[in-house]
Amino acid sequence: MKNIILMGAPGAGKGTLAKQLKERFKLVHISTGDMFREAIKAGTELGKLASSYMAKGDLVPDEVTIGIVKDRLSQDDCAKGFILDGFPRTLAQAEALDKLSNEINRSIDVVINLDCDNKELIRRISGRRVCKVCGAPYHIETMKPKVDGICDLCGGPLFQRPDDNEEALKVRLEHYTHDTKPLLDFYDSKNLLVSFDSLVGAEPLFDEVSLLLHKI
């Protein structure tokens, strides 16, 4: 059982790494971004609230995010280990997670931070496209579909998420620098933080992180 936090700016590769680790180590992948997008698609009150923030590149308020994560971590499948992707993003969220993980006896084993420079982050995210039907990811430079604008898997239309445009991305990166980077010091002080260079590529990164996890 391993309980992991994945950290890194938007576009650093957290989602790809999380999916690889989920399969290799049989962990539950908890992405707050995905949870909010599902709520938006379903038209729930939480979805409407989250949408109003995410479309501008702003963070969803702490109390809303903490509530949705608490409910998810309390579910039985998380007892065998989980990956938190996109949470915590602020010190308030980290402190709330500290308290919560102790309450439900699911403490964090390691915090994996992915380093990546801003120029590469903007290139990665502004070119990202997603299938409206099945959610499959693409990129206009590095992961093109066989037919422009059409998903290879299901034939659904590809689109750019509202928070993936360059204007919203710059706001997201500002939030990350201001609110999330201080968390690195927070977890470093607890001897939980390990940083990796995400520019090495998805497969070498996965191998490096897997080696670390086998030692924990």
N, C-alpha and C positions, 0 to 999 in steps of 0.2 A: 504494500500500500504506500503510495506517494501522493502527497498533497502539494501542488505546485502553483506558484504565481508566475505568469509570464508578463514581463514588462518591456516597454520599448515604445517609441513614437509611432503614430499611425503610419502604416506602410513598412514597418521594420521587419515584418515576416512572422508576426505572432500567430496569425491564423493558420498559415501553412505548417509551422512547427507544431502547433497544438494538435492538428489532425494527424500528423505523423506519430507524435507521442501517444495520442489516444489509441491508435491501432497497435503500436508496439507494446505498450504497457497496460493496455485495457483500462484506461482511465476515462472518467466522465469529463467532457469538454464543456466548460461553462463560459460562454461568450456573452457578456452583457449587451454588446452591440447587436448580436443576433437575436437575443431575447427581446430587445426593444423593437427591432425591425419586425419580428413576428407579431408583436402587439400592435404595431402600426398597421401591418397588413390586415390584421383581424379587426381593426377599427375600435379597439378597446379604449377606455378612458386613459389608461396608462399609455397606450400607443399614441393617442392624440396629444397628450402632454409631452411625451418624449419627442414626437415629431417637431413640435414647435421650437425645441432647442437644437435638435440634431441638424435640421435644415440650414441653420445659421452657423453650424460648426461648434456650437456651445455644448458644454457638458450638461447632462441631465442632473438636476439637483441631488445632493448627497442622500437626503432622506428617502427619495424615490428609489435610487439605485441600491442603497443598503437594504431596503425592504425586499426588493425582488431577489437579491442575492441570498439573503437570509432564508427565504422560502425555499430556494433551490438547494442550498447546502444541507438543509434539514431533511431532504428526501433520502430514502434508503440507499439508492444506487451510489450516492457519494461516499458511503462508508468504506468502499473499496479503493478510494483514491480519486482525486479530481485535479483538473487544470483550470485555474482562473485566468481568463483571457480578457483584458480590458477592465479589470477590477483588482485592487483599488486604484483610483486615479488621483486621490487627494489624501492628505494626512488624516482628515476626519474619517474617511472611508477605511484607511489602514487601521486606525485605532478601533473603529467599530468592528472590523474583521478580527482583530486581536481578541476582543472581548467575546465575540460570537464563536470563534473557533475553540476557545476555552470552554464555553458553555456547552457546546455539542461534542466536545472531545475530538475535534478534527483540526489539529494544529498544522501549521504550514511547515513543510520540510525544507523547501528551498525556493528562492526567488531568482528566476532566470531573466536577466536583462539583455536585450538585443540592442547593440549600438549600430547606428546608421546615420550618415550625414544628411542634412536637410535637402540638398540638391537631389540626391538619389530618392529620398522619400517623396518629393514632389513628382519626380518622373514616374515612380511606381504607382502612386495613387491617382494622379490625374489621368493616367492611361488605363485605369482599371475599369472593366465592364463586367456586369453580372446578368445572368439569365433571369428574366422576370418569372419564369415558370418553375424551374428546378433549382435556381440559385447557383448554378455552376459558374466559377470565376474565369475571366479571360483578361487579356491585356493587349492593347492596340499595337504594342511593339514585340513583346516577348511570348505571348500566349494567344495568338490570333486564331479565331474560328476558321473553319474551312470555307464558309460562306460569310462574307462581311455582315455583321449585325445579327447573325442567326446562331443559336446554340447548336453545337455538334451533337449533344446528347439527346435533346428532346425537340429541337426545332423551334424553341421559344425565342422571342425577341430579346436582344441584349440592350442594356441601358446603363447609364452612369448614375450611381447613387447621388442624391442631392448634396450629401456631405463629402463627396469625392471631387467636387470641382475645386479649382485652384484657390478661389477666394475663400471658400469655407475651410480648405485645408490649411491655409495660412493662419486662420483663427485657431484651428485645432492644434497646430504646432506651438502657437503662443501659449495656449492653455497647458500644453504638455510641459513646456519649459518652466512656466510659472508654478503650476500646481503639482505636476507629477514627478519631475526630476528630484524634488526634495525627498521623495519616498526612497530614493536610492540610499541616501544617508540613513534614513530610518531603518531600513532592512540591513544595511551594512553594519550598523551598530548592534544588531541582533545576530551577526555572523551567519546570515541566511542568503546574502546576495552573491551571485556569480554572474559576471558579464561575459558576453560573447560578441564577436564581430559578425554581424549578419551579412556583410558584403562578401563573405567567402562563398555564398551560394547555399541553396536549400539543403542539398544532400550532405555536404561536408559539415554544415551547421548541425543537422540532425545527428550525425555520427558523434560529433563532439559532445552534444548535450546528452545523448544516450550513454556515452561512456561515463559521464558525471553521475547520472542517475543510478547506474549499476553499482556505483561506489557508495551511495547513500544508504 
